[in-house]
Amino acid sequence: MCITVRRSTAPVVTLMPWDPATLTITIPAGLSADAAITAVRAVLTELAVPQPPGGLVCCCGRPLRLPLIPTQRVIEGAHIAS
């Protein structure tokens, strides 16, 4: 089973960065792409998973992908129903 990365909107103080039962790294939803890569690399380093320069790899050698949070579109003239 491979390592997965997920983003969470839970308060940062309650996040478990590594869940060994599910092999999941959890990062805060609001991190920029650069900060997210740094956070995931830190967890992988603690797990002794060698990382290539500028990338993220699972313990099996497969590249890891960070989950994206889509940006909200703003539509001019849109109103909230009340």
BAGUBA-942440 format. One record per atom (N, C-alpha, C, O): residue number from 0; residue in one letter; atom name; x, y, z. Coordinates in Angstrom, 3 decimals. Atoms other than C-alpha are relative to their C-alpha. Example, Ala and Ser with C-alpha at 12.3 -4.5 7.8 and 13.67 -1.06 7.14 Angstrom:
# BAGUBA-942440
NODE   seq   type   atom         c1         c2         c3
NODE     0      A      N      0.890     -1.190      0.000
NODE     0      A     CA     12.300     -4.500      7.800
NODE     0      A      C      0.900      1.200      0.000
NODE     0      A      O      1.936      1.181      0.665
NODE     1      S      N     -0.820     -1.190     -0.060
NODE     1      S     CA     13.670     -1.060      7.140
NODE     1      S      C     -0.770      1.090      0.730
NODE     1      S      O     -0.261      2.198      0.899
END
This chain:
# BAGUBA-942440
NODE   seq   type   atom         c1         c2         c3
NODE     0      M      N      0.849     -1.184      0.000
NODE     0      M     CA      0.000      0.000      0.000
NODE     0      M      C      0.891      1.242      0.000
NODE     0      M      O      1.896      1.286      0.709
NODE     1      C      N     -0.806     -1.208      0.141
NODE     1      C     CA      1.337      3.441     -0.921
NODE     1      C      C     -0.468      1.114      0.929
NODE     1      C      O     -1.594      1.108      1.428
NODE     2      I      N      0.293     -1.178     -0.808
NODE     2      I     CA      1.470      6.679      1.031
NODE     2      I      C     -0.885      0.937     -0.815
NODE     2      I      O     -0.681      1.114     -2.016
NODE     3      T      N      0.849     -1.004      0.638
NODE     3      T     CA     -1.244      9.215      0.242
NODE     3      T      C      0.113      1.301      0.786
NODE     3      T      O      0.490      1.305      1.958
NODE     4      V      N     -0.006     -1.319     -0.624
NODE     4      V     CA     -1.456     12.928      0.992
NODE     4      V      C     -1.399      0.557     -0.098
NODE     4      V      O     -2.037      0.470     -1.147
NODE     5      R      N      1.310     -0.640      0.024
NODE     5      R     CA     -4.648     14.700      1.963
NODE     5      R      C      0.088      1.352      0.680
NODE     5      R      O      0.953      1.583      1.525
NODE     6      R      N      0.109     -1.317     -0.640
NODE     6      R     CA     -5.564     18.249      2.909
NODE     6      R      C     -1.196     -0.034      0.937
NODE     6      R      O     -2.200     -0.691      0.662
NODE     7      S      N      1.079     -0.034     -0.972
NODE     7      S     CA     -7.718     18.963      5.923
NODE     7      S      C     -0.276      1.433      0.431
NODE     7      S      O      0.639      2.241      0.586
NODE     8      T      N      0.389     -1.322     -0.485
NODE     8      T     CA     -9.661     22.013      7.028
NODE     8      T      C     -0.143      0.014      1.521
NODE     8      T      O     -0.542      1.028      2.094
NODE     9      A      N      0.059      0.061     -1.463
NODE     9      A     CA     -9.547     20.867     10.660
NODE     9      A      C      1.035      0.964      0.581
NODE     9      A      O      2.020      1.291     -0.081
NODE    10      P      N     -0.992     -0.885     -0.618
NODE    10      P     CA     -7.741     23.171     13.094
NODE    10      P      C      1.387     -0.658      0.020
NODE    10      P      O      1.511     -1.853      0.291
NODE    11      V      N     -1.357      0.518      0.126
NODE    11      V     CA     -3.972     22.779     12.702
NODE    11      V      C      0.441     -0.746      1.256
NODE    11      V      O      1.135     -1.758      1.160
NODE    12      V      N     -0.445      0.641     -1.247
NODE    12      V     CA     -3.476     21.877     16.373
NODE    12      V      C     -0.565     -1.407      0.160
NODE    12      V      O     -0.044     -2.183      0.961
NODE    13      T      N      0.596      1.327     -0.121
NODE    13      T     CA     -5.688     18.793     15.915
NODE    13      T      C      0.453     -0.969     -1.091
NODE    13      T      O      0.111     -2.151     -1.052
NODE    14      L      N     -0.425      0.862      1.111
NODE    14      L     CA     -4.043     17.457     12.741
NODE    14      L      C      1.057     -1.002      0.452
NODE    14      L      O      1.960     -0.678      1.223
NODE    15      M      N     -1.031      1.021     -0.162
NODE    15      M     CA     -2.093     14.221     12.859
NODE    15      M      C      0.755     -0.049     -1.320
NODE    15      M      O      0.214     -0.536     -2.312
NODE    16      P      N     -0.703     -0.041      1.286
NODE    16      P     CA      0.611     14.709     10.213
NODE    16      P      C      0.175     -1.370     -0.637
NODE    16      P      O      0.180     -1.477     -1.863
NODE    17      W      N     -0.225      1.339      0.538
NODE    17      W     CA      1.155     10.949      9.842
NODE    17      W      C     -0.934     -0.979      0.682
NODE    17      W      O     -0.984     -1.053      1.909
NODE    18      D      N      0.870      1.056     -0.525
NODE    18      D     CA     -1.385      8.164     10.249
NODE    18      D      C      0.536     -1.325     -0.529
NODE    18      D      O      0.326     -1.654     -1.696
NODE    19      P      N     -0.593      1.249      0.471
NODE    19      P     CA      0.439      4.820     10.104
NODE    19      P      C     -1.034     -1.068     -0.358
NODE    19      P      O     -0.739     -1.973     -1.139
NODE    20      A      N      1.034      0.988      0.299
NODE    20      A     CA     -2.830      2.857     10.005
NODE    20      A      C     -0.478      0.100     -1.448
NODE    20      A      O     -0.795     -0.910     -2.076
NODE    21      T      N      0.483     -0.201      1.370
NODE    21      T     CA     -3.840      4.390      6.664
NODE    21      T      C      1.104      0.446     -0.957
NODE    21      T      O      0.855      0.649     -2.145
NODE    22      L      N     -1.138     -0.500      0.793
NODE    22      L     CA     -0.374      5.489      5.436
NODE    22      L      C     -0.335      1.340     -0.651
NODE    22      L      O     -0.103      1.546     -1.843
NODE    23      T      N      0.455     -1.292      0.507
NODE    23      T     CA     -1.718      9.032      5.092
NODE    23      T      C      0.743      1.142      0.678
NODE    23      T      O      0.863      1.184      1.903
NODE    24      I      N     -0.572     -1.249     -0.489
NODE    24      I     CA      0.094     12.347      5.445
NODE    24      I      C     -1.092      1.051     -0.138
NODE    24      I      O     -1.670      1.212     -1.213
NODE    25      T      N      1.033     -1.035      0.021
NODE    25      T     CA     -2.316     15.147      6.372
NODE    25      T      C      0.650      1.360      0.174
NODE    25      T      O      1.447      1.575      1.086
NODE    26      I      N     -0.517     -1.366     -0.066
NODE    26      I     CA     -1.508     18.793      5.714
NODE    26      I      C     -1.177      0.968      0.070
NODE    26      I      O     -2.275      0.636     -0.378
NODE    27      P      N      1.067     -0.995     -0.045
NODE    27      P     CA     -3.537     21.951      6.386
NODE    27      P      C     -0.424      0.427     -1.405
NODE    27      P      O      0.404      0.536     -2.310
NODE    28      A      N      0.553     -0.361      1.310
NODE    28      A     CA     -5.797     22.976      3.507
NODE    28      A      C      0.533      1.323     -0.520
NODE    28      A      O      0.628      1.504     -1.734
NODE    29      G      N     -0.388     -1.336      0.431
NODE    29      G     CA     -4.528     26.560      3.430
NODE    29      G      C      1.449      0.169     -0.413
NODE    29      G      O      1.862      1.281     -0.741
NODE    30      L      N     -1.414     -0.134      0.366
NODE    30      L     CA     -0.883     25.800      2.655
NODE    30      L      C      0.170      0.271     -1.490
NODE    30      L      O     -0.537     -0.291     -2.326
NODE    31      S      N     -0.347     -0.223      1.407
NODE    31      S     CA      0.582     27.165     -0.551
NODE    31      S      C      0.674     -1.260     -0.527
NODE    31      S      O      1.030     -2.145      0.252
NODE    32      A      N     -0.621      1.182      0.598
NODE    32      A     CA      2.053     24.634     -2.973
NODE    32      A      C      1.413     -0.209      0.541
NODE    32      A      O      1.790     -1.336      0.861
NODE    33      D      N     -1.365      0.122     -0.505
NODE    33      D     CA      5.615     25.379     -1.822
NODE    33      D      C      0.027     -0.455      1.453
NODE    33      D      O      0.826     -1.316      1.821
NODE    34      A      N      0.057      0.382     -1.415
NODE    34      A     CA      4.719     25.115      1.871
NODE    34      A      C     -0.495     -1.434      0.158
NODE    34      A      O     -0.032     -2.157      1.040
NODE    35      A      N      0.518      1.366     -0.058
NODE    35      A     CA      2.772     21.902      1.242
NODE    35      A      C      1.096     -1.007     -0.334
NODE    35      A      O      1.219     -2.039      0.326
NODE    36      I      N     -1.106      0.888      0.370
NODE    36      I     CA      5.768     20.308     -0.489
NODE    36      I      C      0.999     -0.098      1.146
NODE    36      I      O      1.474     -1.189      1.462
NODE    37      T      N     -0.928     -0.009     -1.128
NODE    37      T     CA      8.017     21.346      2.406
NODE    37      T      C     -0.536     -0.837      1.153
NODE    37      T      O      0.208     -1.603      1.766
NODE    38      A      N      0.610      0.754     -1.102
NODE    38      A     CA      5.571     19.901      4.963
NODE    38      A      C      0.008     -1.504     -0.272
NODE    38      A      O      0.334     -2.296      0.613
NODE    39      V      N      0.024      1.423      0.347
NODE    39      V     CA      5.199     16.586      3.133
NODE    39      V      C      1.416     -0.565      0.010
NODE    39      V      O      1.639     -1.673      0.499
NODE    40      R      N     -1.392      0.456     -0.016
NODE    40      R     CA      8.968     16.320      2.621
NODE    40      R      C      0.500     -0.185      1.432
NODE    40      R      O      1.271     -1.106      1.704
NODE    41      A      N     -0.412      0.115     -1.407
NODE    41      A     CA      9.449     16.888      6.376
NODE    41      A      C     -0.511     -1.302      0.606
NODE    41      A      O      0.222     -1.992      1.315
NODE    42      V      N      0.562      1.255     -0.525
NODE    42      V     CA      7.122     13.999      7.228
NODE    42      V      C      0.724     -1.193     -0.621
NODE    42      V      O      1.084     -2.134      0.086
NODE    43      L      N     -0.681      1.103      0.667
NODE    43      L     CA      8.740     11.734      4.635
NODE    43      L      C      1.429     -0.170      0.515
NODE    43      L      O      1.912     -1.296      0.637
NODE    44      T      N     -1.350      0.066     -0.555
NODE    44      T     CA     12.189     12.597      6.003
NODE    44      T      C     -0.025     -0.661      1.375
NODE    44      T      O      0.836     -1.483      1.690
NODE    45      E      N      0.142      0.633     -1.322
NODE    45      E     CA     11.031     11.666      9.519
NODE    45      E      C     -0.262     -1.499     -0.127
NODE    45      E      O      0.118     -2.279      0.746
NODE    46      L      N      0.288      1.416      0.244
NODE    46      L     CA      9.836      8.359      8.062
NODE    46      L      C      1.171     -0.716     -0.682
NODE    46      L      O      1.084     -1.906     -0.985
NODE    47      A      N     -1.203      0.531      0.646
NODE    47      A     CA     13.296      7.837      6.496
NODE    47      A      C     -0.260     -0.456     -1.435
NODE    47      A      O      0.312     -1.445     -1.893
NODE    48      V      N      0.261      0.265      1.416
NODE    48      V     CA     11.914      7.839      2.946
NODE    48      V      C      0.855      0.986     -0.798
NODE    48      V      O      0.562      2.181     -0.799
NODE    49      P      N     -0.879     -0.912      0.752
NODE    49      P     CA     14.691      9.268      0.722
NODE    49      P      C     -0.782      0.771     -1.062
NODE    49      P      O     -1.635      0.215     -1.753
NODE    50      Q      N      0.687     -0.862      0.952
NODE    50      Q     CA     13.532     12.197     -1.405
NODE    50      Q      C      0.979      0.563     -1.019
NODE    50      Q      O      2.078      0.984     -0.659
NODE    51      P      N     -0.857     -0.615      1.015
NODE    51      P     CA     14.974     13.385     -4.711
NODE    51      P      C     -0.103      1.519      0.117
NODE    51      P      O     -1.063      2.031      0.692
NODE    52      P      N      0.110     -1.465     -0.026
NODE    52      P     CA     15.740     17.088     -5.106
NODE    52      P      C     -1.223      0.461     -0.794
NODE    52      P      O     -1.431      0.043     -1.933
NODE    53      G      N      1.124     -0.608      0.702
NODE    53      G     CA     12.595     19.016     -5.987
NODE    53      G      C     -1.198     -0.884     -0.260
NODE    53      G      O     -2.029     -0.532     -1.097
NODE    54      G      N      1.152      0.861      0.239
NODE    54      G     CA     10.113     16.163     -5.824
NODE    54      G      C     -0.429     -0.724      1.256
NODE    54      G      O      0.203     -0.602      2.305
NODE    55      L      N      0.520      0.803     -1.098
NODE    55      L     CA      8.096     13.889     -3.583
NODE    55      L      C     -0.202     -1.420     -0.506
NODE    55      L      O     -0.824     -1.624     -1.549
NODE    56      V      N      0.216      1.392      0.395
NODE    56      V     CA      8.199     10.093     -3.754
NODE    56      V      C     -0.451     -0.820      1.198
NODE    56      V      O     -0.081     -0.550      2.340
NODE    57      C      N      0.489      0.961     -0.979
NODE    57      C     CA      6.455      7.309     -1.872
NODE    57      C      C      1.149     -0.927      0.377
NODE    57      C      O      2.203     -0.911     -0.259
NODE    58      C      N     -1.020      0.973     -0.405
NODE    58      C     CA      8.418      4.611     -0.064
NODE    58      C      C      0.238     -1.046     -1.092
NODE    58      C      O      1.282     -1.698     -1.102
NODE    59      C      N     -0.159      0.953      1.099
NODE    59      C     CA      7.855      2.446     -3.176
NODE    59      C      C      0.722      0.625     -1.192
NODE    59      C      O      1.053     -0.072     -2.151
NODE    60      G      N     -0.676     -0.691      1.092
NODE    60      G     CA      9.503      5.093     -5.402
NODE    60      G      C     -0.933      0.715     -0.956
NODE    60      G      O     -0.479      1.449     -1.833
NODE    61      R      N      0.985     -0.660      0.867
NODE    61      R     CA      6.273      6.261     -7.064
NODE    61      R      C     -0.127      1.477      0.397
NODE    61      R      O     -0.129      1.791      1.587
NODE    62      P      N      0.180     -1.420     -0.332
NODE    62      P     CA      5.861     10.069     -7.315
NODE    62      P      C     -1.295      0.230      0.790
NODE    62      P      O     -2.329     -0.375      0.504
NODE    63      L      N      1.193     -0.377     -0.762
NODE    63      L     CA      3.453     11.557     -4.770
NODE    63      L      C     -0.569      1.280     -0.589
NODE    63      L      O      0.171      2.169     -1.010
NODE    64      R      N      0.669     -1.208      0.478
NODE    64      R     CA      0.910     14.126     -5.862
NODE    64      R      C     -0.730      0.646      1.162
NODE    64      R      O     -1.326     -0.030      2.001
NODE    65      L      N      0.731     -0.731     -1.027
NODE    65      L     CA     -0.492     16.809     -3.642
NODE    65      L      C     -1.426      0.225     -0.474
NODE    65      L      O     -1.654      0.564     -1.635
NODE    66      P      N      1.379     -0.276      0.392
NODE    66      P     CA     -4.259     17.121     -3.605
NODE    66      P      C     -0.185      1.500     -0.202
NODE    66      P      O      0.332      2.308      0.569
NODE    67      L      N      0.256     -1.411      0.297
NODE    67      L     CA     -5.425     20.385     -5.121
NODE    67      L      C     -1.323      0.431      0.598
NODE    67      L      O     -2.264     -0.355      0.698
NODE    68      I      N      1.265     -0.582     -0.423
NODE    68      I     CA     -8.069     22.653     -3.706
NODE    68      I      C     -0.355      1.015     -1.077
NODE    68      I      O      0.369      1.992     -1.271
NODE    69      P      N      0.341     -0.917      1.077
NODE    69      P     CA     -9.876     24.361     -6.564
NODE    69      P      C     -0.270      1.408      0.528
NODE    69      P      O     -0.825      1.591      1.611
NODE    70      T      N      0.288     -1.377     -0.391
NODE    70      T     CA    -10.026     28.127     -6.438
NODE    70      T      C     -1.439      0.314     -0.353
NODE    70      T      O     -1.980     -0.180     -1.341
NODE    71      Q      N      1.384     -0.368      0.264
NODE    71      Q     CA    -13.453     29.637     -6.229
NODE    71      Q      C     -0.058      1.049     -1.091
NODE    71      Q      O      0.765      1.963     -1.157
NODE    72      R      N      0.209     -0.995      1.037
NODE    72      R     CA    -14.714     31.521     -9.205
NODE    72      R      C     -0.931      1.067      0.540
NODE    72      R      O     -1.855      0.774      1.299
NODE    73      V      N      0.848     -1.112     -0.405
NODE    73      V     CA    -16.249     34.920     -8.649
NODE    73      V      C     -0.737      0.477     -1.245
NODE    73      V      O     -0.132      0.772     -2.276
NODE    74      I      N      0.817     -0.454      1.123
NODE    74      I     CA    -19.105     35.919    -10.896
NODE    74      I      C     -0.515      1.384      0.334
NODE    74      I      O     -1.202      1.586      1.335
NODE    75      E      N      0.465     -1.365     -0.244
NODE    75      E     CA    -19.741     39.616    -11.171
NODE    75      E      C     -1.516      0.041     -0.065
NODE    75      E      O     -2.138     -0.573     -0.933
NODE    76      G      N      1.447     -0.146     -0.019
NODE    76      G     CA    -23.277     40.531    -10.290
NODE    76      G      C     -0.733     -1.115      0.738
NODE    76      G      O     -1.957     -1.073      0.872
NODE    77      A      N      0.645      1.088     -0.743
NODE    77      A     CA    -23.918     37.340     -8.333
NODE    77      A      C     -0.365      0.501      1.398
NODE    77      A      O      0.389      1.244      2.026
NODE    78      H      N      0.484     -0.418     -1.323
NODE    78      H     CA    -25.909     37.846     -5.155
NODE    78      H      C     -0.359     -1.232      0.813
NODE    78      H      O     -0.797     -2.249      0.276
NODE    79      I      N      0.380      1.068     -0.909
NODE    79      I     CA    -26.456     35.661     -2.141
NODE    79      I      C     -1.489      0.127      0.277
NODE    79      I      O     -1.979      1.204      0.616
NODE    80      A      N      1.433     -0.020     -0.283
NODE    80      A     CA    -30.088     34.707     -1.727
NODE    80      A      C     -0.214      0.166      1.496
NODE    80      A      O      0.473     -0.458      2.305
NODE    81      S      N      0.277     -0.176     -1.421
NODE    81      S     CA    -31.527     35.887      1.548
NODE    81      S      C     -1.417     -0.344      0.324
NODE    81      S      O     -1.826     -0.252      1.482
END
